[in-house]
Amino acid sequence: MTTTILVGDVRDQLRTLAADSIHCCVTSPPYWGLRDYGVEGQIGLEASPAEFIATMVEVFEEVRRVLRPDGTCWINMGDSYANDGKWGGSTGGKHVKALHGDTSIGRAKKNTGLKPKDLCMMPHRLAIALQDAGWWVRQDIVWSKPNPMPESVTDRCTKSHEYIFLLTKSAKYFYDAEAIREPVVGNPDERGVGFGHGTDADDRGRGRVSARDTFKRENSKRAAVIPGQTVGTHRPDREDSVPDGFRNKRSVWSMATHSFPDAHFATFPPELPETCIKAGCPIGGTVLDPFFGAGTTGLVAERLQRDCIGIELNPAYAEMARKRIEADCPLLSDVRLVA
């Protein structure tokens, strides 16, 4: 498989890609006002939330152009507080320096238009703006972090989750539900009676229902399959391979954050892009990450036998990603850096 890393502004590099050529996009754009990546022209340091959202809509308009009609787009976006109140307190400066070095980013007041200490709601602002721009917002997924960053707040809970939005270009799209099914927790033959697992509305009050029956019922009303494609939840070539004791993946994903020693920012846990790629990109397809960073999406795409195109503004990060992917699969990787 081939990983191509394009170095430059994401908007310029996206315009070089052919329309309808990408099967799946998995990315985590820079969060607004939280990190300084040390390169001119970076996204995320806009003066206001509205300006940041407008920039994101512009970027993802190009993503939508290059995405196939049956493609999927998975966006991870974090949030922040008005006036950046999370960096308050006696230890706030240590966190600022760890993320931003000696810049003023992290403590500077911003033109949010919100009250001090208001949650900015950036993930949802972005999702609604992209919906208004023509995307289908198919789902909001909660990424639950068992190891969140400590916070010294006493008037709210410690933040331990972020959001992932599944967006599509069309009403029908590739989605391999079987590839990401998860084990049933508790007694798989009891719906609404046991513990540790939820129930769908049509399972309530029906007594004993096996996981196999549930699987058949969930797939009984399927969208039409376009020749050569798989859409919705239909995988006819794999239906009989689903074992008892498994269920459709839930919308809360518990995944610990991972550190990467060569970068000053947290990276995707590999399980996150792995889940998105398995569900949203066929084997042999092409994955796009327009904010490539340390290259975790490309690393996982290689392991899963998908091609990948990454776009990264910072040449140092692009080189870091290249070395990381090649070191992971030295005999299989074909990594190309295009400056």
C-alpha positions as CSV (number, residue, x, y, z in Angstrom):
1,M,0.0,0.0,0.0
2,T,1.1,3.6,-0.6
3,T,1.1,6.6,1.7
4,T,1.5,10.0,0.1
5,I,2.2,12.9,2.4
6,L,1.6,16.3,0.8
7,V,3.3,19.2,2.5
8,G,1.6,22.6,2.4
9,D,-1.6,24.4,3.1
10,V,-4.5,22.0,3.3
11,R,-6.7,24.1,1.0
12,D,-4.1,24.3,-1.7
13,Q,-3.2,20.6,-1.5
14,L,-6.8,19.4,-1.5
15,R,-7.3,21.3,-4.8
16,T,-4.6,19.1,-6.4
17,L,-6.6,15.9,-5.8
18,A,-9.1,14.5,-8.3
19,A,-12.8,14.8,-7.6
20,D,-14.6,11.6,-6.3
21,S,-11.3,9.9,-5.6
22,I,-11.3,9.3,-1.9
23,H,-13.2,6.5,-0.1
24,C,-12.9,7.8,3.4
25,C,-11.6,10.8,5.4
26,V,-10.5,10.4,9.0
27,T,-9.0,13.5,10.6
28,S,-8.7,15.6,13.7
29,P,-8.4,19.3,12.7
30,P,-6.6,21.8,15.0
31,Y,-8.8,22.7,17.9
32,W,-9.6,26.4,18.0
33,G,-7.3,28.5,20.2
34,L,-5.7,25.6,22.1
35,R,-2.4,24.8,20.4
36,D,0.4,26.7,18.5
37,Y,2.0,24.3,16.0
38,G,4.8,26.7,15.2
39,V,4.2,27.3,11.5
40,E,2.9,30.3,9.6
41,G,-0.5,30.0,8.1
42,Q,-1.8,27.4,10.6
43,I,-5.5,26.9,11.2
44,G,-6.8,27.1,14.8
45,L,-5.5,30.6,15.8
46,E,-8.4,32.6,14.3
47,A,-9.6,35.6,16.2
48,S,-13.1,34.2,16.8
49,P,-15.1,31.0,16.7
50,A,-17.0,32.2,13.7
51,E,-13.8,32.8,11.7
52,F,-12.5,29.4,12.7
53,I,-15.8,27.7,11.6
54,A,-15.8,29.5,8.3
55,T,-12.3,28.3,7.6
56,M,-13.3,24.7,8.5
57,V,-16.3,24.9,6.1
58,E,-14.0,26.0,3.4
59,V,-11.6,23.1,4.0
60,F,-14.3,20.5,4.2
61,E,-16.0,21.8,1.0
62,E,-12.8,20.6,-0.8
63,V,-12.9,17.3,1.2
64,R,-16.5,16.8,0.0
65,R,-15.4,17.4,-3.6
66,V,-12.7,14.8,-3.5
67,L,-14.8,12.3,-1.6
68,R,-16.6,9.6,-3.6
69,P,-20.4,9.7,-3.6
70,D,-20.4,6.6,-1.3
71,G,-17.6,8.0,0.9
72,T,-17.6,8.7,4.6
73,C,-15.9,11.5,6.7
74,W,-15.0,11.1,10.3
75,I,-14.1,14.3,12.2
76,N,-12.7,14.4,15.7
77,M,-13.1,17.9,17.3
78,G,-12.3,19.0,20.9
79,D,-13.7,22.0,22.7
80,S,-12.6,24.9,24.8
81,Y,-13.9,27.5,27.2
82,A,-14.5,31.2,26.6
83,N,-11.5,33.3,27.8
84,D,-9.6,30.0,27.9
85,G,-10.5,29.6,31.6
86,K,-9.1,26.0,31.7
87,W,-5.6,27.4,32.1
88,G,-6.5,29.2,35.3
89,G,-5.1,28.3,38.7
90,S,-1.6,28.1,40.1
91,T,-0.5,25.2,37.8
92,G,-2.1,26.6,34.6
93,G,1.2,28.0,33.3
94,K,2.8,24.6,33.3
95,H,0.1,23.2,31.0
96,V,0.4,26.3,28.7
97,K,4.1,25.9,28.3
98,A,3.8,22.1,27.7
99,L,1.4,22.8,24.8
100,H,2.5,26.1,23.4
101,G,6.0,26.8,24.6
102,D,6.7,30.4,25.3
103,T,3.9,31.8,23.1
104,S,1.0,33.7,24.6
105,I,-1.4,31.1,23.2
106,G,-3.4,29.5,26.0
107,R,-3.8,32.5,28.3
108,A,-4.7,35.2,25.8
109,K,-8.3,36.3,25.8
110,K,-10.3,35.6,22.7
111,N,-13.2,37.3,20.9
112,T,-15.7,34.6,21.6
113,G,-18.7,36.7,22.1
114,L,-19.5,34.4,25.0
115,K,-19.6,34.9,28.7
116,P,-16.5,34.0,30.7
117,K,-16.3,30.3,31.5
118,D,-18.9,29.4,28.8
119,L,-18.2,26.2,26.9
120,C,-17.6,27.3,23.3
121,M,-19.4,24.2,21.8
122,M,-17.0,24.1,18.9
123,P,-17.6,20.5,17.9
124,H,-21.3,21.1,17.5
125,R,-20.9,24.5,15.9
126,L,-18.7,22.8,13.3
127,A,-21.2,19.9,12.7
128,I,-24.1,22.3,12.3
129,A,-22.2,24.5,9.9
130,L,-21.2,21.5,7.8
131,Q,-24.7,20.2,7.8
132,D,-25.9,23.7,6.6
133,A,-23.2,23.4,3.9
134,G,-24.7,20.2,2.5
135,W,-23.2,17.4,4.5
136,W,-25.2,14.6,6.0
137,V,-24.4,14.5,9.7
138,R,-25.1,10.8,10.3
139,Q,-23.9,10.4,13.9
140,D,-22.2,12.1,16.9
141,I,-19.9,9.6,18.6
142,V,-18.6,10.1,22.1
143,W,-14.9,9.3,22.5
144,S,-14.6,8.5,26.2
145,K,-11.1,8.8,27.6
146,P,-10.2,6.6,30.6
147,N,-7.0,8.7,31.1
148,P,-8.1,12.3,30.6
149,M,-5.9,15.3,31.3
150,P,-6.2,16.3,35.0
151,E,-8.0,19.5,35.7
152,S,-8.0,21.5,38.9
153,V,-11.6,22.7,38.6
154,T,-14.1,22.5,41.5
155,D,-17.2,23.8,39.8
156,R,-17.7,21.2,37.1
157,C,-16.6,17.7,36.2
158,T,-13.2,16.9,34.7
159,K,-13.6,16.7,30.9
160,S,-13.0,13.1,29.8
161,H,-14.6,12.9,26.4
162,E,-14.5,14.4,22.9
163,Y,-16.7,14.0,19.9
164,I,-16.3,12.3,16.6
165,F,-18.8,13.1,13.8
166,L,-19.7,10.8,11.0
167,L,-20.5,12.8,7.9
168,T,-21.4,11.6,4.5
169,K,-21.7,13.1,1.0
170,S,-24.8,11.1,0.1
171,A,-27.8,9.5,1.8
172,K,-26.4,6.0,0.9
173,Y,-22.8,5.2,1.6
174,F,-20.3,2.5,2.3
175,Y,-20.5,1.3,5.9
176,D,-19.3,-2.1,7.1
177,A,-21.1,-2.6,10.4
178,E,-19.9,-6.2,10.7
179,A,-16.3,-5.1,10.7
180,I,-16.6,-3.2,13.9
181,R,-19.2,-5.2,15.8
182,E,-18.5,-5.5,19.5
183,P,-19.0,-8.3,22.0
184,V,-22.3,-8.3,23.9
185,V,-21.7,-7.5,27.6
186,G,-23.6,-9.6,30.1
187,N,-26.0,-12.3,29.0
188,P,-26.4,-12.2,25.2
189,D,-29.7,-14.1,25.4
190,E,-31.4,-11.6,27.6
191,R,-32.5,-8.2,26.3
192,G,-33.4,-5.7,28.9
193,V,-33.2,-8.3,31.7
194,G,-29.5,-8.6,32.3
195,F,-27.0,-5.9,32.9
196,G,-24.1,-4.1,31.1
197,H,-25.7,-3.6,27.8
198,G,-28.4,-1.4,26.4
199,T,-31.5,-2.4,24.4
200,D,-33.0,-1.0,21.2
201,A,-36.7,0.0,21.3
202,D,-37.8,-3.0,19.4
203,D,-36.0,-5.3,21.9
204,R,-37.9,-4.1,25.0
205,G,-40.6,-6.3,26.4
206,R,-39.9,-9.2,24.1
207,G,-38.2,-11.6,26.6
208,R,-35.4,-13.8,25.3
209,V,-33.9,-12.7,22.0
210,S,-30.6,-14.2,20.8
211,A,-27.8,-12.0,19.4
212,R,-28.3,-13.9,16.1
213,D,-32.0,-13.0,15.9
214,T,-31.1,-9.4,16.8
215,F,-28.5,-9.3,14.0
216,K,-31.1,-10.7,11.5
217,R,-33.7,-8.2,12.6
218,E,-31.3,-5.2,12.4
219,N,-30.5,-6.2,8.8
220,S,-33.9,-7.1,7.6
221,K,-34.6,-3.6,6.3
222,R,-31.7,-2.8,4.1
223,A,-31.0,-0.1,1.5
224,A,-30.6,-1.1,-2.1
225,V,-27.0,-2.2,-2.9
226,I,-25.4,-0.3,-5.8
227,P,-23.4,-2.8,-8.0
228,G,-19.8,-3.0,-6.9
229,Q,-20.5,-1.1,-3.7
230,T,-21.7,-1.7,-0.2
231,V,-24.0,0.8,1.4
232,G,-25.7,1.2,4.7
233,T,-25.1,-1.8,7.0
234,H,-25.3,-4.5,4.3
235,R,-22.4,-6.9,3.8
236,P,-23.9,-9.9,2.1
237,D,-20.5,-11.6,1.7
238,R,-20.0,-11.5,5.5
239,E,-23.5,-12.1,7.0
240,D,-22.9,-15.7,7.9
241,S,-19.5,-14.9,9.5
242,V,-21.0,-12.9,12.4
243,P,-20.8,-15.1,15.5
244,D,-23.3,-15.2,18.3
245,G,-22.6,-12.9,21.2
246,F,-21.8,-9.8,19.1
247,R,-23.9,-6.6,18.6
248,N,-23.9,-3.5,16.5
249,K,-21.2,-1.1,17.8
250,R,-22.4,1.5,20.2
251,S,-21.9,5.3,19.9
252,V,-19.7,5.6,22.9
253,W,-16.1,4.5,22.3
254,S,-13.8,4.1,25.3
255,M,-10.2,4.6,24.1
256,A,-7.2,5.8,26.1
257,T,-5.1,8.7,24.7
258,H,-1.6,7.9,23.5
259,S,1.5,10.0,23.7
260,F,4.1,10.1,21.0
261,P,7.7,11.0,22.1
262,D,8.6,12.9,18.9
263,A,5.6,15.3,19.1
264,H,4.5,17.9,21.6
265,F,0.9,17.1,21.1
266,A,-1.3,14.1,21.9
267,T,-2.0,11.7,18.9
268,F,-4.9,9.6,18.0
269,P,-5.1,6.3,19.8
270,P,-4.6,3.9,16.8
271,E,-7.9,2.2,17.8
272,L,-9.8,5.3,16.8
273,P,-8.8,5.6,13.1
274,E,-8.8,1.8,12.9
275,T,-12.5,1.7,13.8
276,C,-13.4,4.5,11.4
277,I,-11.4,3.0,8.5
278,K,-12.8,-0.5,9.0
279,A,-16.3,0.8,9.0
280,G,-16.0,3.5,6.3
281,C,-13.4,2.4,3.8
282,P,-13.3,-0.9,1.7
283,I,-10.1,-2.9,1.7
284,G,-7.9,-1.5,-1.1
285,G,-9.6,1.9,-0.9
286,T,-8.0,5.3,-0.2
287,V,-8.1,7.1,3.1
288,L,-7.5,10.9,3.4
289,D,-6.3,12.8,6.5
290,P,-6.1,16.5,5.7
291,F,-4.5,17.3,9.1
292,F,-1.9,14.5,9.1
293,G,0.1,15.5,12.2
294,A,2.2,12.5,13.4
295,G,0.6,10.3,10.8
296,T,-1.5,7.9,13.0
297,T,-4.2,7.7,10.3
298,G,-1.6,6.7,7.7
299,L,0.0,4.2,10.0
300,V,-3.3,2.4,10.6
301,A,-4.3,2.6,7.0
302,E,-1.1,0.8,6.0
303,R,-1.8,-2.0,8.6
304,L,-5.4,-2.3,7.2
305,Q,-4.3,-2.5,3.6
306,R,-5.6,0.9,2.5
307,D,-3.8,3.6,0.6
308,C,-3.5,6.9,2.4
309,I,-3.1,10.6,1.4
310,G,-2.0,12.9,4.3
311,I,-1.7,16.7,4.1
312,E,0.5,18.4,6.6
313,L,1.5,22.1,6.8
314,N,4.5,21.7,9.0
315,P,7.5,20.0,7.2
316,A,9.0,18.8,10.4
317,Y,5.7,16.9,11.3
318,A,5.5,15.5,7.8
319,E,9.0,14.1,8.0
320,M,8.2,12.7,11.5
321,A,5.1,11.0,10.1
322,R,7.1,9.5,7.2
323,K,9.7,8.0,9.5
324,R,7.1,6.7,11.9
325,I,5.1,4.8,9.2
326,E,8.2,3.4,7.6
327,A,9.5,2.1,10.9
328,D,6.2,0.4,11.6
329,C,6.1,-1.5,8.4
330,P,9.6,-1.4,6.9
331,L,9.0,-4.2,4.4
332,L,5.5,-3.2,3.3
333,S,5.4,0.6,3.4
334,D,5.7,2.8,0.4
335,V,5.8,6.3,1.9
336,R,6.2,9.3,-0.4
337,L,6.8,12.8,0.8
338,V,5.8,15.5,-1.7
339,A,6.9,19.0,-0.7
